[in-house]
Amino acid sequence: MKRLAVVLLLIFVAVAAFAGEQAVCAVCGPREGAGFEPVKAHATHKGKAYAFCSVKCKVEFLKNPDEFLVTDEGKPAPAFALKTFDGKPVSLDDFRGKVVLLDFWGTFCIPCVKALPELQALHTKYASRGFAVVGVTVDDRAPMVQKATSRAKVTYPIVQATPAVWSAYKVNALPSLVLVGRDGRIVRRYGGEADRAAMLASIEQALGR
Amino acid sequence: MMLAALVLASVLHAPEECLPKGKAAVTAEYQGKTYGFRYDDCREEFLKDPERMSQLYDALLELQAEGQVVEAPRASLVPS
């Protein structure tokens, strides 16, 4: 299965290259294939900040932000089986019956790093009610990730993203948060710098008052 | 209605086509900056949402300044 995914990915990249398409870049989402690159451009839309790995991605976003910010609320959250930097396996199944907030981030994304203490506070506050934050980082630089997470005193799991997971969750901007309900379905997505009050309300609602 | 939207979409120029080659035919101002366009419809689209469009044109100009070829996509690989 993994081999098939890699082959499909290579075919896609080859087709994209042949068609003269732009940079291969996971931050732009599945439309751009896969492969992780640092943030190189920023844009604001409706008061929220978004980060992109290329100016071309930013252009694509600004042409039609609403189409770019896809929604799949109510649909089953794509399953994943990833690993922490010390090799511990973490899957979505581990959180079955819990409300999970997936934080797609990278150390090169300043708003993402700034949000870490806040996410940790949420994780601590609601843990007893069946809530967990899972950080899914696009970063493969373990020391950078460890530095950022230890500075923010993060205790929730930080797993290393794969292009397949990044694409499955249609992450096309950073930061990107996905709230998954106890039933394993996507409750809400938050792109850019999320509206914290709205996010808290959704978490409370998902947990059941 | 759908037909009208299709006709309108086919008439409107892509942002890449709106960038002036040489002197701009029309201009618009936003937050103290002047943006030049090749066609009237480009200016009209810009003025409908200047906050978004100014960022879009700034990004296109940035690409142009880097020496990259800025042209409207011929076809999309994005599944609809």
Interface residues (C-beta under 8 A of the other chain):
Chain A: V15 A16 A19 G20 E21 R31 A41 A43 T44 H45 V55 K56 K58 V59 L62 K63 P65
Chain B: P15 E51 R52 M53 Q55 L56 A59 L60 E62 L63 E66 R74 A75 L77 V78
